[in-house]
Amino acid sequence: MHKLICLLGTLINILIKFSTYCRKQKQKSSMEKCGNNVYIGSGCIMTEKNISIGNNVYIGPRCIFQSSFGKIHIGNHVMFGPGVNIHGGNHKIREVGVYLDDVSSKNMGDDGVISIGDDCWIGANAIILANVSIGTGSVIGAGSVVTKNIPPYSIYTGSQEPVLRKRFTEEIEKIHINNILNRYGKEN
């Protein structure tokens, strides 16, 4: 009985590894372009159709690369630590008179391009936001938030100081609230 349980455990382990391999191969084949020797860690989530990756790229576990209406270009010899997030888009926050979950659709290209040059190292849990270019040979420190272009061969650590600003001017805010009330009523 013990041998049967060990054999069953081994079989389950093989099936899990095969399933993981198939999932990663599907991710790679769904990409706009995927070079040779690309490793994708476990638990990664990607909008594959809008991503192109060069050769010799390592993507650590739990990374999220998403840009539904833009492009993500990753060069050759790039390393990503675990938990790196690349977010190529943003919500349409300037539509007056509608709730944020009811704004109009976006079109391809609305989210712009994120470009990461060759020979870059992106540290664990870094966040790279829309319309950013990271130059060749650059290092992005763990936990950094990248909101601006990084010149080639730079070391960028930390995050920018948070900026708090109004979404609308006072006049537009009043119009927005009035339009919300007219469109959805007071219950919402």
C-alpha positions as CSV (number, residue, x, y, z in Angstrom):
1,M,0.0,0.0,0.0
2,H,2.9,2.4,0.9
3,K,4.4,1.9,-2.6
4,L,1.1,2.6,-4.3
5,I,0.7,5.9,-2.3
6,C,4.3,6.9,-3.2
7,L,3.7,6.0,-6.9
8,L,0.5,8.0,-6.9
9,G,2.3,11.0,-5.3
10,T,5.0,10.8,-7.9
11,L,2.4,10.7,-10.7
12,I,0.6,13.7,-9.3
13,N,3.9,15.6,-9.0
14,I,4.7,14.8,-12.7
15,L,1.2,16.0,-13.8
16,I,1.6,19.3,-11.9
17,K,5.0,19.9,-13.5
18,F,3.6,19.0,-16.9
19,S,0.6,21.3,-16.4
20,T,2.9,24.2,-15.4
21,Y,5.1,23.6,-18.4
22,C,2.1,23.6,-20.7
23,R,0.7,26.9,-19.2
24,K,4.1,28.6,-19.6
25,Q,4.4,27.4,-23.2
26,K,0.9,28.7,-23.9
27,Q,1.8,32.1,-22.4
28,K,4.9,32.3,-24.6
29,S,3.1,31.2,-27.8
30,S,0.4,33.8,-27.2
31,M,2.9,36.7,-27.1
32,E,3.4,39.1,-29.9
33,K,7.0,37.9,-29.9
34,C,8.9,35.7,-27.5
35,G,12.6,35.1,-28.0
36,N,14.8,32.1,-27.1
37,N,15.7,31.1,-23.6
38,V,12.8,32.9,-21.9
39,Y,11.9,31.7,-18.4
40,I,8.6,32.6,-16.8
41,G,8.3,32.0,-13.1
42,S,5.3,30.5,-11.4
43,G,2.1,32.5,-10.8
44,C,2.8,35.1,-13.5
45,I,-0.1,37.0,-15.1
46,M,0.3,38.6,-18.5
47,T,-1.7,40.2,-21.3
48,E,0.4,38.1,-23.7
49,K,-0.9,39.5,-27.0
50,N,0.6,42.9,-26.3
51,I,4.0,41.8,-25.0
52,S,7.2,41.2,-27.0
53,I,10.2,39.7,-25.3
54,G,13.8,39.3,-26.5
55,N,16.2,36.5,-25.9
56,N,17.7,35.4,-22.6
57,V,15.0,36.9,-20.3
58,Y,14.3,35.7,-16.8
59,I,10.9,36.6,-15.2
60,G,10.7,35.8,-11.6
61,P,7.6,34.3,-9.9
62,R,4.3,36.3,-9.3
63,C,5.1,39.0,-11.9
64,I,2.2,40.9,-13.5
65,F,2.7,42.4,-16.9
66,Q,-0.5,44.0,-18.2
67,S,-1.3,46.5,-20.9
68,S,-4.7,45.7,-22.5
69,F,-4.6,48.7,-24.8
70,G,-0.9,49.3,-25.2
71,K,2.4,47.5,-25.8
72,I,5.2,46.2,-23.5
73,H,8.6,45.7,-25.2
74,I,11.3,43.8,-23.3
75,G,14.8,43.6,-24.7
76,N,17.5,40.9,-24.5
77,H,19.3,39.8,-21.3
78,V,16.7,41.3,-19.0
79,M,16.1,39.9,-15.4
80,F,12.9,40.5,-13.4
81,G,12.9,39.7,-9.7
82,P,9.8,38.2,-8.0
83,G,6.6,40.3,-7.9
84,V,7.5,42.9,-10.5
85,N,4.4,44.7,-11.8
86,I,4.2,46.4,-15.2
87,H,1.0,48.3,-15.8
88,G,0.7,49.8,-19.2
89,G,-2.7,51.5,-18.8
90,N,-4.8,53.5,-16.6
91,H,-8.5,54.1,-16.1
92,K,-10.3,56.9,-17.9
93,I,-10.8,59.2,-14.9
94,R,-11.7,62.4,-16.7
95,E,-15.1,61.5,-18.1
96,V,-17.6,63.8,-16.6
97,G,-21.0,62.5,-15.5
98,V,-20.3,58.8,-15.2
99,Y,-19.1,56.5,-12.5
100,L,-15.5,55.2,-12.9
101,D,-16.8,51.7,-13.5
102,D,-19.0,53.0,-16.4
103,V,-16.6,55.0,-18.5
104,S,-16.4,54.5,-22.3
105,S,-14.3,51.8,-23.8
106,K,-10.6,52.3,-24.6
107,N,-9.0,51.5,-27.9
108,M,-5.7,49.8,-28.8
109,G,-2.9,52.3,-28.4
110,D,-4.6,54.4,-25.7
111,D,-2.2,53.0,-23.1
112,G,1.0,53.8,-24.9
113,V,4.2,51.8,-24.8
114,I,6.5,50.5,-22.0
115,S,10.0,49.8,-23.3
116,I,12.7,48.0,-21.3
117,G,16.1,48.0,-23.0
118,D,18.7,45.2,-23.2
119,D,20.7,44.1,-20.2
120,C,18.4,45.5,-17.5
121,W,17.8,44.2,-14.0
122,I,14.4,45.0,-12.5
123,G,14.4,44.3,-8.7
124,A,11.8,42.5,-6.7
125,N,8.4,44.1,-6.4
126,A,9.3,47.1,-8.6
127,I,6.3,48.8,-10.3
128,I,6.7,50.2,-13.8
129,L,3.8,52.4,-15.0
130,A,2.6,53.5,-18.4
131,N,4.6,55.3,-21.1
132,V,8.0,54.6,-19.5
133,S,11.2,53.7,-21.2
134,I,14.0,52.1,-19.3
135,G,17.4,52.5,-21.0
136,T,19.8,49.8,-21.8
137,G,21.9,48.5,-18.9
138,S,19.8,50.1,-16.2
139,V,19.1,48.7,-12.8
140,I,15.8,49.3,-11.0
141,G,16.0,48.7,-7.3
142,A,13.6,46.5,-5.4
143,G,10.3,48.2,-4.5
144,S,10.9,51.1,-6.8
145,V,8.0,52.9,-8.6
146,V,9.0,54.0,-12.1
147,T,6.9,56.8,-13.5
148,K,9.4,58.5,-15.8
149,N,12.0,57.5,-18.4
150,I,15.2,56.1,-17.0
151,P,18.4,56.9,-19.1
152,P,20.7,54.1,-20.2
153,Y,23.1,52.7,-17.6
154,S,21.3,54.3,-14.7
155,I,20.6,52.9,-11.2
156,Y,17.1,53.9,-10.0
157,T,16.0,53.2,-6.5
158,G,13.1,54.3,-4.4
159,S,9.9,55.9,-5.4
160,Q,8.8,59.4,-6.2
161,E,7.1,61.4,-3.5
162,P,3.3,60.9,-3.7
163,V,1.4,63.7,-5.4
164,L,-2.1,64.5,-4.2
165,R,-4.2,66.5,-6.5
166,K,-7.8,67.0,-7.5
167,R,-9.3,64.9,-10.2
168,F,-11.4,67.8,-11.5
169,T,-11.5,71.5,-11.1
170,E,-14.3,72.7,-8.7
171,E,-16.5,73.8,-11.6
172,I,-16.1,70.4,-13.4
173,E,-16.6,68.6,-10.1
174,K,-20.0,70.2,-9.7
175,I,-21.0,69.3,-13.2
176,H,-19.7,65.7,-12.7
177,I,-21.8,65.3,-9.4
178,N,-24.9,66.8,-11.1
179,N,-24.5,64.4,-14.1
180,I,-24.0,61.4,-11.8
181,L,-27.2,62.3,-9.9
182,N,-29.2,62.8,-13.1
183,R,-27.9,59.6,-14.7
184,Y,-27.9,57.2,-11.7
185,G,-30.1,58.8,-9.0
186,K,-29.3,59.5,-5.4
187,E,-29.2,55.8,-4.2
188,N,-25.9,55.2,-5.7
